[in-house]
């Protein structure tokens, strides 16, 4: 009973906000005539809102402005480095390094560190900005972050309409005391060369090399391997093992489900089921990562498989690539600047 009560709630609010955010950014770009390129604006809006919501909850407007500016810069960086292996590798390494310090260092923008790393990683790894001219890329970025700020503004207005909490000032003071400013967190890790610094370097080297390799030929297999590495690489061995097992399990479940259903339903029905799977996965984002990964896997495999109705073929490749990526991420955790505490409890962190 107690265990049931301790479980995180289903993320109904987060799911609804994610759908609204992507609809706002993507819909705005579609209305402006950007066609399939509108996906970049939809992702930008999602990153702005998610980074704001998941970081400084007591100062949503402040987090929204910072995440909007950072997301726009990440999109431009993805555009500038598209098709340039060395530049993209260096950019990914730097973004991964500072994002990891913010995410693992308990800074005031902790979760935003991961989201903003993703804001560069996804456009760069999916070649979303490749082929666009600079003006078009800037316009899409502005539409996306503008829509994100509108959504954040609406959320701020809704909170204000509900009334100011009598102890809001105390909450903000406590939050600021417990969470150092982003620049302070980065400076502290750089000075101390602590385990957070070592984790950031591991993530930086692994993802930087992977991004450089991907930019050479944009191979789909490299993308899936790199995506798994992005998710699995944790600040310690125990968290890396946990994420590796959960992600691998979720991908296998999603692949099996889509392979089975694709034998029964046409492509049009599979696309509808993919939307349901995506929403279902988002609902379990905070409660069960394996279910979340299964839902996302179903959706992504549908995007690729719908082109030639070869869902099973894509599913098989995705499972293999995920296992390879998880293995590489675990090896990096053991071989590249392993965390000092991990040496003492390595046996406890195994599968």
Protein Blocks (a to p, Z undefined) as FASTA:
>chain_A
ZZmmmpccdffklmmmmmmmmmmmmmmmmmnonajmlmmmmmmmmmmmmmmmmmmmmlmm
lmmmmmmmmmmmmmmmmmmmgoilklmmmmmmmmmmmmmmmmmnopaklmmmmmmmmmmm
mmmmnommgoiafklmmmmmmmmmmmmmmmmmmmmmmmmmnopafklmmmmmmmmmmmcc
fklmmmmmmmnopaklmmmmmmmmmmmmmmmmmmmnopaklmmmmmmmmmmmcfbfklmm
mmmmmmmmmmmmmmmmmmmmmmmpcfklmmmmmmmmmmmmmmmmmmommlmmmmmmmmmm
mmmmmmnopmklmmmmmmmmmmmmmmmmmmmmmmnopafklmmmmmmmmZZ
